[in-house]
Amino acid sequence: MTISEMIFADACKVIPGGVNSPVRSFQAVGMQPMIVASGSGDLICDVDGREFIDYCGSWGQLILGHAEPRVVRATQQQIEKGSSFGIATKIEGELARKIVELIPSVEKLRFVSSGTEATMTALRIARGYTGRQKIVKFIGHYHGHSDSLLVQAGSGVSALNVEATSKGVNASAIADTICLPFNDIGAVRSFLRSGNGEKIAAVIVEPIAGNMGVVLPEKGFLEMLREETALAGALLIFDEVITGFRVALGGAQGFFGIDPDMTCFGKIIGGGFPAAAVGGKAKIMDVLAPIGQVYQAGTLSGNPVAMCAGLETLRQLEVEGFYQRLEEKTKRLVLPIEKALEKIPGCIQRCGSMFTLFFGVKQVRNKEDLKSIDEAKFRRFFKALFERGIYIPPASSEAWFVSAAHTDERLDFTANVICSLLRDGI
Ligand SMILES: Cc1ncc(COP(=O)(O)O)c(C=O)c1O
């Protein structure tokens, strides 16, 4: 037995399925999960001493790579001064100001500890602000695991249940959630215009879907959402938990030039620690207690260590040319693979440094298209990469991430391995 296998077997006795988030179990790829021991830059090392080039990056969180020295130093200094107070600190205001400065649609924001809390809070604010009950989400989009959003969600959930609705969620909890098809301008417009619009508190969308693999919005889709929600008096919420500070310094909203009413952030703003946020126009955000009547709270919200890590991360993202360099790194990896894919059924869908390699399809526009994915091929592919020291997300419809820490040598090595696997057939 390997050390990983022993640790996992022990964990299974005390943690359901041995993991604290289902996709970590490697169930979707039919393998024993890795037990990670450490990470540095673009590499992670498991407890058996195996090294992997990491393209998961803590699910998109680590845009600077693992244990980035300045983030480590900043957080160590904060820990020495105290790691949690449950009292207001200066650093949370600094990070909030930085986000407000970088994201023009956000005038005020509140920090929470997870993306799930951010989206859940966004819906509560929207309902409190508009006095309406219903919300619209898109099929295949994942916004965390709060009850009202756990319907027709992303890849981790669909592996669990084909209906994409978890057991334990009361029908009443999702009764006000309406699921519409992503990228279907006609269907969404006609739904909102046929007497439903005025009942909708908010439309929540991943502006670039990342949880059914990377699926870009088609031309005009986000613009239509902006137009129709404004017309209906509903709020438009961009869930930028993945895309925020990933695809551009201004997030997907900056990339596409659309101002939502509210935005949810997570992942990158915590710089490797648990932090997330919900932000938006001041008049909307001020419905939150203690000013307004919408209650929301958290012992660890705005945790100073997470705030330090987030602020240090954002400062590095602001350096001139950061996103251009990240784009070049990603192209170095992706372009040769795209060439190899010309001869076999498969495609890469990408925005900046996030992308997905889909097997068996030439395009994915929505959840329906995922039905044609060659899952067996993905499983063989994952295993072959794993054996060669390359770690990608362990499910077929997830986003891969390139970080600033990925070296040219390792990107070239990865591209060569993938191209030869594609050429030789997996
Ligand atoms: C777009 C999106 N929203 C919300 C969430 C939930 O975030 P968390 O896992 O921090 O609760 C995720 C998680 O991956 C996500 O991708």
PDBQT file of the ligand as one rigid body, heavy atoms in Angstrom, charges set to zero:
ROOT
HETATM    1  C1  LIG A 501     -18.732  30.135  -9.889  1.00  0.00    +0.000 C 
HETATM    2  C2  LIG A 501     -18.707  29.601  -8.483  1.00  0.00    +0.000 A 
HETATM    3  N1  LIG A 501     -19.522  30.135  -7.573  1.00  0.00    +0.000 NA
HETATM    4  C3  LIG A 501     -19.531  29.717  -6.296  1.00  0.00    +0.000 A 
HETATM    5  C4  LIG A 501     -18.699  28.709  -5.884  1.00  0.00    +0.000 A 
HETATM    6  C5  LIG A 501     -18.712  28.249  -4.472  1.00  0.00    +0.000 C 
HETATM    7  O1  LIG A 501     -17.534  28.636  -3.829  1.00  0.00    +0.000 OA
HETATM    8  P1  LIG A 501     -17.010  27.868  -2.535  1.00  0.00    +0.000 P 
HETATM    9  O2  LIG A 501     -16.557  26.527  -2.977  1.00  0.00    +0.000 OA
HETATM   10  O3  LIG A 501     -15.908  28.745  -2.019  1.00  0.00    +0.000 OA
HETATM   11  O4  LIG A 501     -18.160  27.803  -1.579  1.00  0.00    +0.000 OA
HETATM   12  C6  LIG A 501     -17.829  28.120  -6.801  1.00  0.00    +0.000 A 
HETATM   13  C7  LIG A 501     -16.927  27.030  -6.397  1.00  0.00    +0.000 C 
HETATM   14  O5  LIG A 501     -16.173  26.493  -7.147  1.00  0.00    +0.000 OA
HETATM   15  C8  LIG A 501     -17.821  28.581  -8.137  1.00  0.00    +0.000 A 
HETATM   16  O6  LIG A 501     -17.026  28.048  -9.061  1.00  0.00    +0.000 OA
ENDROOT
TORSDOF 0
